[in-house]
Amino acid sequence: MSLVDTAVIGRVSVDDLAGAGMGRSIGFAAMIVAIGVATGLEPIAAQALGAGEPGRAWRGYVTSLRATLLLWAPLMGAAFAVTLVLAPMGVSAAVVSRVRMYLLGQAPGFALTLAFLSTKTFLQAHRRTAPALVGSLVANVVNFFVCNALVRGDEALVALGMRPRGLPALGALGGGLAFSVASVVLLGFVAVPALRYRIKNAGPPVPMATAYRVGVPIGLQLLAEMGIFSLVALLSGVLGPEVASAHQVAIALASFTFMGALGVSGATAVCVGHAVGAGTSPRRAGMMGIGLGMCVMIVGAVVFAAAPRLLVSAFTTDARVIAIGTDLVRIAALFQLFDGVQVVAAGALRGAGDVRFPFVANVIAHWFVGFPVALVLGFALHGGAPGLWWGLTSGLVVVSIALAVRFHFVSGRTIVRI
């Protein structure tokens, strides 16, 4: 959906593209702790099912829903608060207004997305992934048409051979609203099958404190990782709307291929969790997952290295954006490999219930290695956007090695269930 949003909004204006990209980065960075709490259901449910306790898995799901939705409103408030610092940072007023419009349209969708993630994770622990896949495919089709209609207005209708209906072109706001509409579809496809696993009188509820104890470190780990990407998106805005737009196109492409490794990460977390619940060694499942994650990312890396300019040109016609984006996609071809290893290794550790080490490792790698390198290369040495991206790559190298070594160590000893 992000790729579609980027492609459609990119045809409107550079300001809309930059605003939507920065708005998306800020919104997801703000929601990331709640997303972590939803993801924290993975070890709780998978370990319970591995131990033959489906009632505890259901109770964990109910607790996860409540815990994530309680965080939605304050985190959305934090996202809008962040936009207050954009103008002092040097981001143009036109871009700042579009950032806020995109966030406004996206806000309802985030509540739905949190419910979707908890529900998807619950089904995933039962090894049922088809509902989320089908829902995602349908949601993408819906998003394509809704995004075009809301972002471009009558222009989109004319392009489809239809008569104008007086539909306004909402630009970045339309992209955010399309995300919310598509989120309704996503949730609907997973909610119905999840209810089939409902167990009445399933036993004592999983305490809210357990959901936060497991999920918050995961959220903070994701925040440490995605926060650095969001900050780089803001820094690219300081370098100008063309640079910000190029960054958005390249990060959208990298995020698309990252979904493959993220899927392997979730599957690895479930397999490791089942093994821990059953009292068997999770090492084989974890190491196979890490290897598969790297293989998935190799495919994306080859495509990025072979045709970077062609890929960027699909999202914008601005010559400067295409030139900068081409350089960034070439760098993304390299960091794809390390990104695949780190996300799957984190999933393996998550399945084992080890959620604190990945958080600490991500903080050190991204903020004490990657960020300083990005500032030096991007600004001190005048490397611009490519310098910023080489800094991101250095952080990914460090964290991927740390997490893979950590899982090898953890899987060699007895693991206590959550």
Residue pairs with C-beta under 8 A, 6 or more apart in sequence:
1 139
1 140
1 143
1 178
1 179
1 182
2 24
2 252
2 255
2 256
3 252
3 253
3 256
4 140
4 143
4 144
4 147
5 20
5 24
5 143
5 147
5 175
5 178
5 179
6 17
6 20
6 21
6 248
6 249
6 252
6 315
7 314
7 315
8 147
8 148
8 151
8 152
8 175
9 16
9 17
9 20
9 151
9 171
9 172
9 175
10 17
10 245
10 249
10 315
10 316
11 152
11 316
11 317
12 151
12 152
12 169
12 171
13 171
14 241
14 242
14 245
14 316
14 318
14 321
15 92
15 94
15 95
15 98
15 241
16 98
16 151
16 171
16 172
16 175
17 244
17 245
17 248
17 249
17 316
18 95
18 98
18 237
18 241
18 244
18 245
18 248
19 94
19 95
19 96
19 97
19 98
19 99
19 101
19 102
19 172
20 98
20 99
20 102
20 172
20 175
20 176
20 248
21 233
21 244
21 245
21 247
21 248
21 251
21 252
22 86
22 91
22 95
22 99
22 233
22 234
22 237
22 244
22 248
23 98
23 99
23 100
23 101
23 102
23 103
23 106
23 172
23 176
24 102
24 106
25 229
25 230
25 233
25 234
26 79
26 82
26 83
26 99
26 103
26 230
26 234
27 79
27 102
27 103
27 106
27 110
28 35
28 226
28 230
29 79
29 82
29 223
29 226
29 227
29 230
30 75
30 76
30 78
30 79
30 82
31 72
31 75
31 76
31 79
31 110
31 113
31 114
32 219
32 222
32 223
32 226
32 227
33 71
33 75
33 216
33 219
33 220
33 222
33 223
34 68
34 71
34 72
34 75
34 114
34 219
35 68
35 114
35 117
35 219
35 222
36 215
36 216
36 217
36 218
36 219
36 220
36 221
36 222
36 223
37 64
37 67
37 68
37 71
37 211
37 212
37 215
37 216
37 218
37 219
38 64
38 68
38 114
38 117
38 118
38 121
38 215
39 117
39 121
39 215
39 218
39 219
39 222
39 350
40 64
40 211
40 214
40 215
40 216
40 218
40 219
40 350
40 355
41 60
41 61
41 64
41 118
41 121
41 122
41 125
41 211
41 215
42 121
42 124
42 125
42 266
42 269
42 270
42 273
42 347
42 350
42 351
43 214
43 269
43 273
43 276
43 350
43 351
43 352
43 353
43 355
43 418
44 56
44 57
44 60
44 64
44 206
44 210
44 211
44 214
44 418
45 57
45 60
45 61
45 121
45 122
45 125
45 126
45 273
46 125
46 269
46 270
46 272
46 273
46 274
46 276
46 277
46 351
47 273
47 274
47 276
47 277
47 351
47 353
47 417
47 418
48 54
48 56
48 57
48 60
48 125
48 277
49 57
49 125
49 126
49 273
49 274
49 277
50 273
50 274
50 275
50 276
50 277
50 278
51 277
51 278
51 417
52 277
53 277
54 197
54 199
54 202
55 199
55 202
55 203
56 202
56 203
56 206
57 122
57 125
57 126
57 197
58 122
58 197
58 198
58 199
58 202
59 202
59 203
59 204
59 205
59 206
60 122
60 206
60 210
60 211
61 118
61 119
61 121
61 122
61 194
62 205
62 206
63 205
63 206
63 207
63 208
63 210
63 211
64 118
64 121
64 122
64 211
64 215
65 115
65 118
65 119
66 208
67 208
67 211
67 212
67 215
68 114
68 115
68 117
68 118
69 111
69 114
69 115
71 114
72 110
72 111
72 114
75 110
76 103
76 107
76 110
79 103
80 100
80 103
83 96
83 99
83 100
83 103
86 95
86 96
86 99
86 234
86 237
87 93
87 96
89 234
89 237
89 238
90 237
90 238
91 99
91 234
91 237
91 238
92 241
95 237
95 241
95 244
98 171
98 172
98 173
99 172
101 170
101 171
101 172
101 173
101 176
102 172
102 173
102 175
102 176
103 176
104 173
104 176
105 170
105 172
105 173
105 174
105 175
105 176
105 177
105 178
105 179
105 180
106 176
106 177
106 179
106 180
107 176
107 180
108 180
108 183
109 176
109 179
109 180
109 181
109 182
109 183
110 183
112 180
112 183
112 184
112 186
112 187
113 183
113 186
113 187
115 187
115 191
116 183
116 186
116 187
116 190
119 187
119 190
119 191
119 194
120 131
120 132
120 190
121 266
122 194
122 197
123 129
123 131
123 132
123 190
123 193
123 194
123 197
124 132
124 266
124 267
124 270
125 270
125 273
126 197
127 270
128 193
129 267
131 189
131 190
131 192
131 193
132 186
132 189
132 190
134 189
135 185
135 186
135 188
135 189
135 190
136 186
138 185
138 189
139 182
139 183
139 185
139 186
139 189
140 182
142 181
142 182
142 185
143 178
143 179
143 181
143 182
146 177
146 178
146 181
146 182
147 174
147 175
147 178
148 156
148 159
149 156
149 157
149 167
149 174
150 170
150 173
150 174
150 175
150 177
150 178
151 169
151 170
151 171
151 172
151 174
151 175
151 178
152 159
152 169
152 174
153 167
153 168
153 169
153 170
153 174
154 164
154 165
154 166
154 167
154 169
155 169
156 167
157 163
157 164
157 165
157 167
158 164
170 177
210 418
214 353
214 355
214 418
217 355
217 356
217 358
217 359
218 350
218 355
218 358
218 359
220 359
221 346
221 355
221 358
221 359
221 362
224 359
224 362
224 363
224 366
224 367
225 362
225 366
225 399
227 366
228 366
228 367
228 370
228 371
228 374
228 392
228 395
229 251
229 392
231 371
232 247
232 374
232 388
232 389
232 391
232 392
233 244
233 247
233 248
233 251
235 374
235 378
235 388
236 243
236 244
236 246
236 247
236 385
236 388
237 243
237 244
239 384
239 385
242 318
242 320
242 321
242 324
243 324
243 384
243 385
245 316
245 318
245 321
245 325
246 312
246 320
246 321
246 322
246 323
246 324
246 325
246 328
246 385
247 325
247 328
247 385
247 388
249 312
249 315
249 316
249 321
249 325
249 328
250 312
250 325
250 328
250 329
250 332
250 389
252 315
253 304
253 311
253 312
253 329
253 332
254 300
254 304
254 329
254 332
254 335
254 336
254 339
257 296
257 297
257 299
257 300
257 303
257 304
257 336
258 297
258 336
258 339
258 340
258 343
260 296
260 297
260 299
260 300
261 293
261 296
261 297
261 339
261 340
261 343
261 344
262 343
264 289
264 292
264 293
264 296
264 340
264 344
264 347
265 289
265 293
265 343
265 344
265 346
265 347
265 348
266 347
267 289
267 347
268 285
268 286
268 288
268 289
268 290
268 293
268 344
268 347
268 348
268 351
269 347
269 348
269 350
269 351
270 351
271 282
271 285
271 286
271 289
271 351
272 282
272 285
272 286
272 289
272 347
272 348
272 350
272 351
272 352
273 282
273 351
273 352
275 281
275 282
275 285
275 351
276 282
276 351
276 352
276 353
276 415
276 417
277 417
281 411
282 348
282 351
282 352
282 411
282 415
283 408
283 411
283 412
285 348
286 345
286 348
286 351
286 352
286 407
286 411
287 348
287 407
287 408
287 411
289 344
289 347
289 348
290 341
290 344
290 345
290 348
290 404
290 407
292 344
293 340
293 341
293 343
293 344
294 337
294 340
294 341
294 344
296 340
297 336
297 337
297 339
297 340
298 336
298 337
298 340
300 333
300 336
301 333
301 334
301 336
301 337
302 333
303 311
304 311
304 329
304 330
304 332
304 333
304 336
305 330
305 333
308 325
308 326
308 327
308 329
308 330
308 333
309 322
309 326
311 329
312 321
312 322
312 325
312 326
312 329
313 322
315 325
316 322
316 325
324 384
324 385
327 385
327 386
328 385
328 386
328 389
331 386
331 389
331 390
331 393
332 389
334 393
335 389
335 392
335 393
335 396
338 393
338 396
338 397
338 399
338 400
339 396
339 400
341 400
341 403
341 404
342 396
342 399
342 400
342 403
342 404
345 400
345 403
345 404
345 406
345 407
346 358
346 403
348 407
348 411
349 355
349 357
349 358
349 403
349 406
349 407
349 410
350 358
352 407
352 410
352 411
352 415
353 415
353 416
353 417
353 418
354 406
354 407
354 410
357 403
357 406
358 403
358 406
361 399
361 402
361 403
361 406
362 399
364 398
364 402
365 395
365 396
365 398
365 399
365 402
366 395
366 399
369 394
369 395
369 398
370 391
370 392
370 393
370 394
370 395
370 396
370 398
371 391
371 395
372 391
373 390
373 391
373 394
373 395
374 387
374 388
374 389
374 390
374 391
374 392
375 391
376 387
376 391
377 383
377 386
377 387
377 388
377 390
377 391
378 384
378 385
378 387
378 388
378 391
379 387
381 387
383 390
